[in-house]
Amino acid sequence: IMRIGQFAEKYKVTQDTVRYYIERGLLVASKRGEQFFFTESDGQDLMKILELKELDFSLNCIQDILMTQRLSGENSDVYRQRYLTCLREKQEQVDEDILKYEALRRQIHDTVEQLELEDNQAEHQLGVPLTALGILTCPSCGDSLNLAEGSLVENMIMEASLSCPCGFKAQIHKGVYIDKAAVRPKLLGNEPMPTKEEFLASSSHTFVNYLYQTLAAMVKFIKVGSEPNYILELSNCVGFFLMQYIQDLPVNSTYVLVDYDLDRLMRMKGNLEMYYSHRKFLFLCCDYEQLPLAKGSIDCMVDNGMSRTYQLEEKKYLPPLIVDRLKDQGTYVSSSIFFGENSKGNPQTIEPLGWYKEEGIEERIKSVGLTIEDTLRIGPVFQEESAQSNFSDMELYQLVARSIKTSISK
């Protein structure tokens, strides 16, 4: 006779496991007062349970086998037939699982091979399209830029020197327009800005879905009307919107990406060269106040929260600085964060607070000569943990707006 501790130790299981098997009726132990006592027969039952678990039988099936054994005896035809039936059913199940996992293994193997093949394929090069030279102008005076020492690959400029009589100079290197005076790393505080992977890892699933819904709404607004020749993305994380939109990007549209962090811009360019077939991009490593784009050259601007970021970093409202590049009747699609009434955090600690109030968003858009055609409200969502800690415990919404340029901004 053994108590539960001795019994569990002898058969190398926990006392909780023994109690659970008793509750399920798999073990039938005698009880005196509050104590269970176990015999060698109980030990044989436990060994049988462990043996059947090794065969991956469910506890319900194990219980059925043990009940038949207890009532009919281990050497009875009834028990042997019942046990044999369970074994055959398990064998059929395992055979089906093997077929399923073999098919799954082949599918995974083929997918891995395809991805490795894509990685090993020779990437196509992206540079400044020759057709885009017509919209490149001096950011200082607005005159045309002089191009010298140029090298071409498939009608794209890969290397060149750019200059203007006013004294401005820039270059095209590895297919990227570079204003050397602007080049610097992008920081969040005093630390390098998180990568997309780091940002997503720090965000809740609900917050990621909220961002996805925002981007999907912006894509929907862009697709209204005729196909744009030139699309300018305004984003603090270069290419963040593009990765959602690229499957819908018209083949004849030139997509303009801007970032003063050359490394981040080059990584995005490399990704596009390796994995995407679209050929018409314009990579600009410069500041927004020094955009080398002609007035009225852009058909569509996509402001993925950049106006708010620019206000925080530069203390300036971005649209008045760039809206002159948008064509008359051109489209301006924007997303703007605002706080809901059920925010748990303290909005008074967030500067500038006015940027997170819904009533001010449309007024700011209209102030630069844009007419709002349509809006969509996304949310709410709570971002409990964020790289942007000032959003923690705030009820967040996005106002997605589609606007049309109807007058020249003052």
C-alpha angles and dihedrals in degrees: 000000000000135000120230095265093052091043094051092046093049093053095037098241131119123261089240089058091052091049091048092052089050091051090050092049094244092119122041107200128172117247130208112187105315095336128096120214126198135203133199087263089060087050091055089051090051092049089051090051091051091047092052091046088055086059088053096245116161118247089248090056091045089052091052092051093048093048090053091047093050094048100039105024129248094269097047123113089234092057095042092050092047092048091045091051091052091048093051092048089050090048091053090048092050091048090052090048091050091053091047094049093044089055090045091049091052091048092050090045091052091047092050090049091050093050092047089049090052090049091051095048116106107261119229117238123244123205142149106309113235087230089061093061088084092066097043112102137162109278090211102053106003097241124132117278121240114231123209139168092020128174123197135207117185094334093314126113111234101170131019146132118240126200143163130208087241089068101259116139134187138154142219110228124176088348095307126115106230129193098193093202090063101047114115138127119273112244137190102209103319095327130086111271110263117258120243088259093052091046093051092046090056094048129084120243090247091054092049090050089050090054090047091053089050093052092045090054090051091051089051091053093049091054091060110102131000125344111272120235094207126026121188118201116208107195139139089219104052113233095005092125093037092062089061095042103039095091088059097039107124112243093235096047120104111219117209120209122190130192134142090211101088095191093055091046092050092050090053091047091050091050091052092047093051104041110020133065099208109114106187112087134135114207114199121187100192145092121282091242088058100047109155093215126122121244112268093012100118123079097189134019120197112202105192096185092302095126090063093045092048091051090052094047104033101022089232134111105243104208096067088055096054110018091095087071089062116092120242105270088018119145125251113191115187142174121205129184120226133173125247126224092253096062111143095200128074109266091189089076092060120089130239090020093182090069091065097054117100095217093062098051099075093043091055091050093050092047092074098053098272123136115211111230100175141357137194128195117219122194159324107231134152116224100205096179122024143159081234094062093184088073093057112125092002121132102235131202132173123216107207112196135185111205136177126217106240102163142018111269116242 
